[in-house]
Each structure stands twice: as structure tokens, then as C-alpha cells.
Amino acid sequence: MSVRISKSAFLSARQCEKRLYLQKHQRELATPRAEDQLAMMQMGIEVGELARKRYPGGVLVEVSAELHGEERKAAQLALTQSLIESNVPAIFEATFEYQGLFVRVDIMVRHPKGWAVYEVKASTNPKKKHLDDLALQVFVLKGLGVHLKRAGVMLLNNRYEKSGDINLEELFKVKDFTKKCLMQREEIAWDLKHYQELIEKESVPEISIGAHCTSPYECEFREHCWAGIPRDSILSLSGNKAVAWSFWEKGIKRMEDIPEEDLEALSPMQKLHVQAQKDQLVHLDRIALSAFLDGLNGPLHFLDFETFASAIPMYDGSGPYEQIPFQFSLHIQQGEKLLHRSFLADATLGEDPRKAFTEALLESISPEGDILVYNISFERRIIQHLAHHLEEYAVPLNKLIHRMKDLIDPFSERMVYFPEMKGKTSIKNVLPALVPEMSYAHLDIANGATASFEFAQLMQKKSPDNEAEIRQQLLNYCEQDTLAMVEILHVLQSL
């Protein structure tokens, strides 16, 4: 009997054969998934369950929870076969095995002349990895003699805007990949045999680290495989990672070892990164920095938003993955006085927070003075969406956009560069370089992804015992972001 390999294991091998081997023989070396990764996985499950509702009368291949391992798989295979022989209009999580390849099909829809199979993805655009996933299912089904009429990937429609109950026909769109899947059958057959042989070997495949460590997915064994790589290696070079990997493959492991003739291939920021790494000196363009600082008009406002996004739109006037603002922090510098104002929506109300957020924002910001944000595209986009959704506030919201200036400019435009920034210009890299005594390390919530996750937990009433504690942690984190901007500006002024 052929060595059994699951669809997910096959795709892992496509990314890296060493990953497949470690999954089968040394899974304890894997790094546990982070909370935001688990949240994304849960979102995918919810999208899949919603997609099934497009097909009333469909039956889920569900067996007893008491069954495990081979018994469970055998029961799933048997139930799938019985459903195919019945007259049910659709089957969910249909299970098949062919030549040792074990797959589950998200949705199978019965047609008079065959079956349509759909792989459901919580994404708005088709990707190669989606096609690879679907092609494995087509390989198995065709091998078993199942007559396929259509094979496609079911995606979320990024043009959909919720109004009332979710319209499933409009929320989902299908991209047909039937012909492309059929063209991969020979290649899959060869790869399958190769991977099955690889699993049975007694030693780990000797595969060097590379771009495949993070594409198309972050490998759970990356920390293990990268254990001996120093933090300041050539792989920490900022910008296009293909450049860093090309140096690595040439045997250039450190930025200091890049030949002079190869420096011309680098971007201006990469050159600055390499030069600062070599000489450990601060780069300062006093003229450009002075022009930026002289252009600021007080009273200065330091503003930061926190948002969450849901694959399935929660509120009228929102679409898949639209960023919904739920919190802001605002510091206002008036002479020597520093004021702080903030807003955090009540997650337990189950209400759309955008109107309350907007009203609090407009009430908190003074009628005059620049509004400083860090990476302006994000806050500007959020305000534009608010103006579109809440037309009665469109005029004052759009006025805010015209007052906004970006505190990232002195760093992204290379007016100021500290070696400690490691080639990056995010506030999490700039703050410890310019204000080393100020840190996020003491905060329970220390990044935007965690803030979104924790707020979502409150919305789903999964943290009732420590709701007040989490709210305070969210307030502390967002306030830290705007206070960090205040301190960064003070350093720039001192320079």
C-alpha cells in the first residue's frame, strides 16, 4: 500500500521537502502558531461554513468524534461514498483517497452531468497556492473516476458591500481553474511518488534556507532551521528580500562583506543600511530635516488608530476585510502643555463603532494645527472610508485629511538614519533607536495585530472575566503609540 500523504502535507513538500519530513518525523521542532495566525485560521473556518449555506440540502461528512486515526478516515471515506450514491444536492468536506493521497473537498455540487468542486478561500484574489490546492483534489477525483464538470476556487467578492442580511450570491465569487487543474495531473503523480519515498527515508533532506522559508507560507520550522543565523546577517537587509537572498547564495553572509561594485544594485535605503552597519554612524540631512520641522504648524496633534477587519462583513456599509476603527489615541502639544484624549469602543454592545468613533474624533481634535500620524496612508484611508459611510460627517472628516502630515517622512526620505533602525522605518524600529529608554516591552498588548485580536475576543464575549483589564491594556498600547510620536519629534527637533 502507498504511503498515505494528506493534501496539506503535499503542499508543505511543494514549499520545502524538509518541511514535509519534519512534519512527519520531528513535529516537536515546530514553533507554535501565534494568536493572530490562529485567528486567521478561525476566520477561514467561518468563511467555509458560510459558503455551505449557498447550497441548501447539502450534507456535511461528519463522523463520530470518538473515532481517531485510520478508523476516522475510513469512516469519512465510507460516508462520502454513500452520499455520492444518494441524491443529496451537495456534499461538504467530501473525503477521498487515491494512490495514497488523502484529500477533503470543501464543496461538491451535484449536476445532471457530473460534479462541480469548489475550494473555499477566505481571500479576495486567486493565488497560485489556491490553484495548487484545487489541482490535488482534481487529481484524486479524476483518478477515482468521478466525473467533474467544473473545478473552481470560491473567493470573497471585494466589491461587495453589506446591506441588511448577507447576500451569499453576491458575497462569494468563483474563479474557474478546471483546465489548469487538469494540466497538472502528470506533475502531481510524479511529485506524489517522490514525496512518499522521501517520507520513508531515515535522514532529514539537506535543504538550505531560502526564500521558500516564508513563501507561500511562513514555515513552522523556520526558527529551527535559522537557529544559527546571526540577527545582523545579510538576510536582515531592508527592502526587496530577493537582493538579500542573491548575496546569500553567492556566499556573502554579512552586509560588511558586500563588494563595492555590488552596492550600486541596492536601493538608496539599502545603501544607507549597509553603510550605517559598517561605520555605525548616524546619517543626518540637517537642511531637509529643518525644512520638515519648520513646516509644522501648531498646536500639533499626534494621532493613531486601531482597527479590526472581518472576512465576513459585520456592519451595513462595509465589505470583506474592510478596516473598522474601534480606538484612537490623541496627544495635543500646546506650548509646554501636553494633553491626551482617547476613545475605545464598547466591544460588548455588538454595535458598529464607526459613528461613535467619528463623533469622538471630531470632538477631540482642535480646529487648528497639523495632525501628525505615522505612515499616513493608513489613517487617511480609514478617514476616507468613514467619510464615505457617514456622509453627514464627510466635510469635517475630509478637512482632517488636509491637515495631516506624516512623521515617517524624515526616516523614509532618509533625512535621519540611526544604525539601530536596522534598515526599517516603522515606529517599532525608530523608537528604540531614537528613544532607547522608551519601550513596548512592558506592555501586555504590544502591537496592532494583538490589539485587533483582543478586541475581537471582547466582541465575541470570549474574555468576560478580564474585560476591564483588556480594555486598559488596549488604552495603554494605543497611548504609547502617540506618546512615542511625541518623543520622536522631540529628538528630531534636538538634532
C-alpha positions as CSV (number, residue, x, y, z in Angstrom):
1,M,0.0,0.0,0.0
2,S,1.2,3.5,-0.9
3,V,2.4,5.7,2.0
4,R,-0.6,8.0,2.8
5,I,0.0,11.7,2.5
6,S,-2.5,14.4,3.1
7,K,-3.2,17.4,0.8
8,S,-1.7,19.8,3.3
9,A,1.4,17.7,3.7
10,F,1.8,17.5,-0.1
11,L,1.6,21.3,-0.3
12,S,4.1,21.6,2.5
13,A,6.5,19.5,0.4
14,R,5.9,21.7,-2.6
15,Q,7.2,24.6,-0.5
16,C,10.1,22.6,1.1
17,E,10.7,18.9,1.2
18,K,12.5,19.3,4.5
19,R,9.3,20.8,6.0
20,L,7.4,17.6,4.9
21,Y,9.9,15.4,6.6
22,L,10.0,17.3,9.8
23,Q,6.2,17.4,9.9
24,K,6.1,13.6,9.7
25,H,9.1,12.7,12.0
26,Q,10.1,15.7,14.2
27,R,6.9,17.8,14.7
28,E,8.1,18.8,18.1
29,L,10.6,21.2,16.5
30,A,7.8,23.3,15.1
31,T,7.1,26.8,16.6
32,P,3.5,27.1,17.9
33,R,1.2,29.3,15.9
34,A,0.8,32.9,17.2
35,E,-2.6,34.2,18.3
36,D,-3.1,36.2,15.1
37,Q,-2.4,33.2,13.0
38,L,-4.9,31.1,14.9
39,A,-7.4,34.0,14.4
40,M,-6.9,33.9,10.7
41,M,-7.4,30.2,10.6
42,Q,-10.7,30.6,12.6
43,M,-11.8,33.2,10.1
44,G,-11.2,30.8,7.3
45,I,-13.3,28.2,9.0
46,E,-16.1,30.7,9.4
47,V,-16.0,31.6,5.7
48,G,-16.1,28.0,4.7
49,E,-19.1,27.3,6.9
50,L,-20.9,30.3,5.5
51,A,-20.2,29.3,1.9
52,R,-22.0,26.0,2.5
53,K,-25.3,27.9,3.1
54,R,-25.3,28.7,-0.7
55,Y,-26.3,25.1,-1.2
56,P,-29.4,24.2,0.8
57,G,-29.8,20.5,1.4
58,G,-26.1,19.8,1.3
59,V,-24.7,17.3,3.8
60,L,-21.5,17.6,5.8
61,V,-19.3,14.5,6.0
62,E,-19.3,14.3,9.8
63,V,-18.4,11.1,11.8
64,S,-18.2,10.3,15.4
65,A,-15.8,12.3,17.5
66,E,-14.8,9.1,19.2
67,L,-13.2,7.8,16.1
68,H,-9.5,8.7,15.5
69,G,-6.7,8.0,13.1
70,E,-7.3,5.3,10.5
71,E,-10.7,4.5,11.8
72,R,-11.8,8.0,11.4
73,K,-10.5,8.3,7.9
74,A,-12.1,5.0,6.9
75,A,-15.5,6.3,8.2
76,Q,-15.2,9.5,6.3
77,L,-14.4,7.7,3.1
78,A,-17.3,5.4,3.5
79,L,-19.8,8.2,4.3
80,T,-18.6,10.2,1.3
81,Q,-19.2,7.2,-1.0
82,S,-22.7,6.7,0.4
83,L,-23.6,10.3,-0.1
84,I,-22.3,10.2,-3.7
85,E,-24.6,7.2,-4.4
86,S,-27.5,9.1,-2.8
87,N,-29.3,12.1,-4.3
88,V,-28.1,14.8,-2.0
89,P,-27.6,18.1,-3.9
90,A,-24.2,18.9,-2.3
91,I,-21.6,17.3,-0.1
92,F,-19.4,19.3,2.3
93,E,-15.9,18.1,3.3
94,A,-16.2,15.1,0.9
95,T,-13.3,12.8,1.6
96,F,-11.3,10.8,-1.0
97,E,-8.1,8.8,-1.3
98,Y,-6.2,7.8,-4.4
99,Q,-2.6,6.4,-4.7
100,G,-2.1,7.3,-1.0
101,L,-3.1,11.0,-1.5
102,F,-5.8,11.9,1.0
103,V,-8.0,15.0,0.3
104,R,-11.1,16.7,1.6
105,V,-13.2,18.8,-0.8
106,D,-14.8,21.9,0.7
107,I,-17.9,21.8,-1.5
108,M,-19.1,19.3,-4.1
109,V,-22.3,20.2,-6.0
110,R,-24.2,17.6,-8.0
111,H,-25.2,18.4,-11.6
112,P,-27.1,16.3,-14.1
113,K,-23.9,15.5,-16.0
114,G,-21.3,15.5,-13.2
115,W,-19.9,17.3,-10.2
116,A,-18.7,20.8,-9.5
117,V,-16.0,21.1,-6.8
118,Y,-15.1,24.3,-5.1
119,E,-12.2,25.1,-2.7
120,V,-13.3,27.9,-0.4
121,K,-10.7,30.5,0.5
122,A,-11.0,33.5,2.9
123,S,-9.3,35.7,0.3
124,T,-10.5,38.2,-2.3
125,N,-8.0,37.4,-5.0
126,P,-6.9,34.0,-6.5
127,K,-3.4,32.9,-5.9
128,K,-1.1,30.2,-7.2
129,K,-1.3,28.3,-3.9
130,H,-5.1,28.2,-4.3
131,L,-4.8,26.6,-7.7
132,D,-2.3,24.0,-6.3
133,D,-4.7,23.1,-3.6
134,L,-7.6,22.6,-6.0
135,A,-5.4,20.7,-8.5
136,L,-4.7,18.0,-5.9
137,Q,-8.4,17.4,-5.4
138,V,-9.0,17.2,-9.2
139,F,-6.1,14.7,-9.5
140,V,-7.7,12.4,-6.8
141,L,-11.2,12.7,-8.1
142,K,-10.3,12.1,-11.7
143,G,-8.1,9.1,-10.6
144,L,-11.1,7.6,-8.9
145,G,-13.3,8.1,-12.0
146,V,-15.5,10.9,-10.6
147,H,-17.0,12.9,-13.5
148,L,-16.0,16.5,-13.0
149,K,-18.0,19.3,-14.7
150,R,-16.2,22.2,-13.1
151,A,-13.4,22.9,-10.6
152,G,-13.0,26.4,-9.1
153,V,-11.9,28.4,-6.1
154,M,-14.6,30.2,-4.2
155,L,-13.4,33.6,-3.1
156,L,-14.8,36.7,-1.3
157,N,-16.0,39.5,-3.6
158,N,-14.1,42.6,-2.6
159,R,-16.8,44.8,-4.4
160,Y,-19.5,43.5,-2.1
161,E,-20.9,45.9,0.5
162,K,-23.3,44.6,3.2
163,S,-26.8,46.0,3.3
164,G,-29.1,44.1,5.6
165,D,-28.7,40.3,5.6
166,I,-25.6,38.8,3.9
167,N,-26.3,38.1,0.2
168,L,-24.4,34.9,-0.3
169,E,-24.6,35.0,-4.1
170,E,-23.0,38.5,-4.1
171,L,-20.5,37.9,-1.3
172,F,-18.9,35.0,-3.0
173,K,-17.4,34.7,-6.5
174,V,-15.9,31.7,-8.2
175,K,-12.8,31.6,-10.3
176,D,-12.8,28.6,-12.7
177,F,-9.5,26.6,-12.8
178,T,-10.7,23.4,-14.4
179,K,-8.4,23.3,-17.4
180,K,-5.3,24.4,-15.4
181,C,-6.0,21.7,-12.8
182,L,-6.3,19.0,-15.4
183,M,-2.9,20.1,-16.9
184,Q,-1.2,19.4,-13.5
185,R,-2.2,15.8,-13.2
186,E,1.0,14.2,-14.6
187,E,3.3,16.5,-12.5
188,I,1.3,15.7,-9.3
189,A,1.6,12.0,-9.9
190,W,5.4,12.3,-10.2
191,D,5.7,14.5,-7.1
192,L,3.4,12.3,-5.1
193,K,5.6,9.2,-5.6
194,H,8.7,11.3,-4.8
195,Y,7.3,12.7,-1.6
196,Q,6.1,9.2,-0.5
197,E,9.7,7.9,-1.0
198,L,11.1,10.9,0.9
199,I,8.9,10.2,4.0
200,E,10.3,6.7,4.3
201,K,14.0,7.8,4.3
202,E,15.9,7.7,7.5
203,S,17.6,11.1,7.3
204,V,16.4,14.7,7.0
205,P,16.7,16.1,3.5
206,E,19.7,18.5,3.2
207,I,17.9,21.7,2.1
208,S,19.4,25.1,2.7
209,I,17.3,28.1,4.0
210,G,15.9,30.3,1.3
211,A,13.0,32.4,0.2
212,H,10.9,29.3,0.4
213,C,11.1,29.6,4.2
214,T,8.4,32.3,4.1
215,S,6.6,31.7,0.7
216,P,3.8,31.0,0.2
217,Y,3.5,30.5,3.9
218,E,5.7,31.1,7.0
219,C,7.2,27.7,7.7
220,E,6.6,26.5,11.3
221,F,10.2,25.1,11.3
222,R,11.8,28.4,10.3
223,E,13.0,29.1,13.9
224,H,14.6,25.7,14.0
225,C,16.3,25.9,10.6
226,W,17.5,29.5,11.2
227,A,18.9,28.9,14.6
228,G,22.5,29.6,13.6
229,I,21.8,32.7,11.6
230,P,23.0,35.9,13.3
231,R,20.5,38.8,13.6
232,D,22.7,41.2,11.6
233,S,23.3,38.8,8.7
234,I,22.8,39.8,5.1
235,L,19.3,38.4,5.4
236,S,18.3,41.4,7.6
237,L,19.0,43.8,4.7
238,S,16.0,46.0,4.3
239,G,13.7,46.2,1.2
240,N,13.5,43.6,-1.5
241,K,14.4,40.3,0.0
242,A,15.4,38.8,-3.4
243,V,18.5,41.1,-3.2
244,A,19.5,39.7,0.2
245,W,19.0,36.1,-1.0
246,S,21.1,36.7,-4.1
247,F,24.0,37.8,-1.9
248,W,23.4,34.8,0.5
249,E,23.6,32.4,-2.4
250,K,26.9,33.9,-3.5
251,G,28.3,33.2,-0.1
252,I,28.1,36.8,1.2
253,K,26.7,36.4,4.7
254,R,27.3,39.8,6.2
255,M,26.5,43.3,5.0
256,E,30.0,44.4,5.7
257,D,31.2,41.9,3.1
258,I,29.2,43.2,0.1
259,P,31.7,44.1,-2.6
260,E,31.8,47.8,-3.6
261,E,30.8,47.0,-7.2
262,D,27.6,45.4,-5.9
263,L,26.5,48.3,-3.8
264,E,25.2,50.1,-6.9
265,A,22.5,47.4,-7.3
266,L,21.0,48.4,-3.9
267,S,18.2,50.9,-3.3
268,P,19.1,54.2,-1.6
269,M,17.7,52.9,1.7
270,Q,19.6,49.7,1.4
271,K,22.8,51.5,0.7
272,L,22.2,53.6,3.8
273,H,21.5,50.5,5.8
274,V,24.8,48.8,4.7
275,Q,26.9,52.0,5.2
276,A,25.5,52.5,8.7
277,Q,26.1,48.9,9.5
278,K,29.7,49.3,8.5
279,D,30.6,52.6,10.2
280,Q,27.9,52.7,13.0
281,L,27.4,56.5,12.4
282,V,24.2,58.5,12.4
283,H,23.2,59.9,9.0
284,L,21.6,63.4,9.2
285,D,20.4,65.7,6.4
286,R,20.0,68.9,8.5
287,I,18.7,71.0,5.7
288,A,15.9,68.6,4.8
289,L,15.0,67.9,8.4
290,S,14.9,71.6,9.2
291,A,12.5,72.2,6.3
292,F,10.3,69.4,7.5
293,L,10.2,70.7,11.1
294,D,9.7,74.3,10.0
295,G,6.7,73.3,8.0
296,L,4.8,72.1,11.1
297,N,2.0,74.3,12.4
298,G,0.8,74.1,16.0
299,P,-0.9,73.1,18.0
300,L,0.5,69.7,17.0
301,H,-1.8,66.7,17.2
302,F,-0.3,63.2,17.4
303,L,-2.9,60.7,16.2
304,D,-3.1,56.9,16.0
305,F,-5.9,54.5,15.1
306,E,-6.5,50.8,15.9
307,T,-8.8,48.8,13.7
308,F,-10.1,45.2,13.2
309,A,-11.1,43.5,9.9
310,S,-13.5,40.7,9.3
311,A,-13.6,38.5,6.2
312,I,-17.4,38.4,6.5
313,P,-18.7,42.0,6.8
314,M,-20.3,42.6,10.1
315,Y,-21.9,46.0,9.5
316,D,-24.0,47.7,6.8
317,G,-21.8,49.7,4.5
318,S,-18.7,47.5,5.0
319,G,-17.1,44.9,2.8
320,P,-14.8,41.9,3.2
321,Y,-11.7,42.8,5.2
322,E,-12.6,46.5,5.5
323,Q,-10.7,48.0,8.4
324,I,-13.2,49.1,11.1
325,P,-11.7,51.7,13.5
326,F,-12.5,51.0,17.2
327,Q,-9.9,53.1,19.0
328,F,-7.8,56.2,18.8
329,S,-5.2,57.9,20.9
330,L,-4.6,61.7,20.5
331,H,-1.8,63.8,22.1
332,I,-2.0,67.5,21.6
333,Q,1.1,69.7,22.1
334,Q,0.0,73.2,23.2
335,G,3.2,75.1,24.0
336,E,4.7,73.3,27.1
337,K,1.4,71.6,27.8
338,L,0.7,68.0,26.5
339,L,-2.9,66.9,26.5
340,H,-4.2,63.4,25.9
341,R,-7.6,62.3,24.6
342,S,-8.7,58.8,23.6
343,F,-11.6,56.7,22.5
344,L,-12.2,52.9,22.8
345,A,-15.5,51.4,21.6
346,D,-17.5,49.1,23.9
347,A,-17.0,45.8,22.2
348,T,-19.7,44.1,24.2
349,L,-22.6,46.2,22.7
350,G,-22.4,44.5,19.3
351,E,-22.8,47.8,17.6
352,D,-21.0,49.3,14.6
353,P,-18.4,51.5,16.4
354,R,-17.7,53.9,13.4
355,K,-20.2,56.6,14.3
356,A,-19.2,56.9,17.9
357,F,-15.5,56.8,16.9
358,T,-16.1,59.6,14.4
359,E,-18.0,61.8,16.8
360,A,-15.4,61.4,19.5
361,L,-12.6,62.1,17.0
362,L,-14.1,65.3,15.6
363,E,-14.8,66.5,19.2
364,S,-11.3,65.8,20.4
365,I,-9.3,67.5,17.6
366,S,-8.8,71.2,17.8
367,P,-10.0,73.3,14.9
368,E,-6.4,74.4,14.0
369,G,-3.0,72.8,13.9
370,D,-1.3,69.9,12.0
371,I,-2.3,66.3,12.6
372,L,0.8,64.1,12.8
373,V,0.4,60.4,12.0
374,Y,2.9,57.7,11.4
375,N,2.6,56.2,7.9
376,I,-0.2,58.5,6.6
377,S,-1.8,56.1,4.1
378,F,-3.4,54.0,6.8
379,E,-5.1,56.8,8.8
380,R,-6.0,58.7,5.6
381,R,-7.7,55.6,4.1
382,I,-9.7,55.0,7.3
383,I,-10.9,58.6,7.4
384,Q,-11.9,58.4,3.7
385,H,-13.9,55.2,4.4
386,L,-15.6,56.9,7.3
387,A,-16.5,59.9,5.1
388,H,-18.0,57.6,2.5
389,H,-20.0,55.6,5.1
390,L,-21.1,58.6,7.3
391,E,-22.0,61.2,4.7
392,E,-23.2,63.7,7.4
393,Y,-19.6,63.9,8.7
394,A,-17.9,63.8,5.3
395,V,-17.0,67.6,5.2
396,P,-15.2,67.8,8.7
397,L,-13.6,64.4,8.1
398,N,-12.1,65.4,4.8
399,K,-10.8,68.6,6.4
400,L,-8.8,66.4,8.8
401,I,-7.1,64.7,5.9
402,H,-5.9,68.0,4.5
403,R,-4.3,68.8,7.9
404,M,-2.4,65.5,8.2
405,K,1.4,65.2,7.9
406,D,3.5,62.1,8.1
407,L,6.1,61.7,10.9
408,I,7.6,58.8,9.0
409,D,8.9,61.2,6.2
410,P,12.2,62.1,8.0
411,F,13.1,58.4,8.1
412,S,11.6,57.1,4.8
413,E,13.1,60.1,2.9
414,R,16.5,59.5,4.6
415,M,16.7,62.8,6.4
416,V,17.6,60.9,9.6
417,Y,19.0,57.3,10.0
418,F,20.4,55.6,13.0
419,P,22.2,52.2,12.7
420,E,19.9,50.8,15.4
421,M,17.0,51.2,12.9
422,K,18.3,48.1,11.0
423,G,17.1,49.5,7.7
424,K,13.5,49.8,8.8
425,T,11.4,52.9,9.3
426,S,8.4,51.6,11.3
427,I,7.8,53.2,14.6
428,K,8.7,49.9,16.4
429,N,12.2,50.3,14.9
430,V,12.6,54.0,15.1
431,L,11.6,54.4,18.7
432,P,14.3,52.3,20.3
433,A,16.9,53.9,18.1
434,L,15.9,57.5,19.0
435,V,14.4,57.0,22.4
436,P,16.0,53.9,23.9
437,E,14.6,54.5,27.3
438,M,11.1,54.1,25.9
439,S,9.9,50.6,25.1
440,Y,6.8,48.5,24.4
441,A,8.3,45.6,26.3
442,H,6.4,46.3,29.5
443,L,3.0,46.3,27.7
444,D,0.7,43.2,27.6
445,I,-0.5,44.3,24.2
446,A,2.5,45.5,22.2
447,N,1.4,45.5,18.5
448,G,-1.6,46.3,16.3
449,A,-2.3,42.6,15.4
450,T,-2.6,41.7,19.1
451,A,-4.8,44.7,19.7
452,S,-7.2,43.7,16.9
453,F,-7.3,40.1,18.2
454,E,-8.0,41.1,21.8
455,F,-10.8,43.5,20.7
456,A,-12.3,40.7,18.6
457,Q,-12.2,38.4,21.6
458,L,-14.2,41.0,23.6
459,M,-16.7,41.4,20.7
460,Q,-17.2,37.6,20.8
461,K,-17.6,37.7,24.6
462,K,-14.7,35.3,25.0
463,S,-13.0,37.3,27.7
464,P,-15.8,38.3,30.2
465,D,-13.7,37.7,33.3
466,N,-11.0,40.2,32.4
467,E,-12.8,42.6,30.1
468,A,-11.8,45.7,32.2
469,E,-8.2,44.5,32.2
470,I,-8.0,44.0,28.4
471,R,-9.7,47.4,27.8
472,Q,-7.0,49.1,30.0
473,Q,-4.3,47.2,28.1
474,L,-5.7,48.4,24.8
475,L,-5.8,52.0,26.1
476,N,-2.2,51.7,27.3
477,Y,-0.9,50.4,23.9
478,C,-2.6,53.0,21.8
479,E,-1.5,55.8,24.1
480,Q,2.1,54.5,23.9
481,D,2.0,54.9,20.1
482,T,1.1,58.6,20.1
483,L,3.4,59.3,23.1
484,A,6.2,57.6,21.1
485,M,5.5,60.1,18.2
486,V,5.8,63.0,20.7
487,E,9.1,61.8,21.9
488,I,10.4,61.0,18.4
489,L,9.6,64.6,17.3
490,H,11.4,66.0,20.4
491,V,14.5,64.1,19.3
492,L,14.2,65.3,15.7
493,Q,14.0,68.9,17.0
494,S,17.0,68.4,19.2
495,L,19.0,67.1,16.2
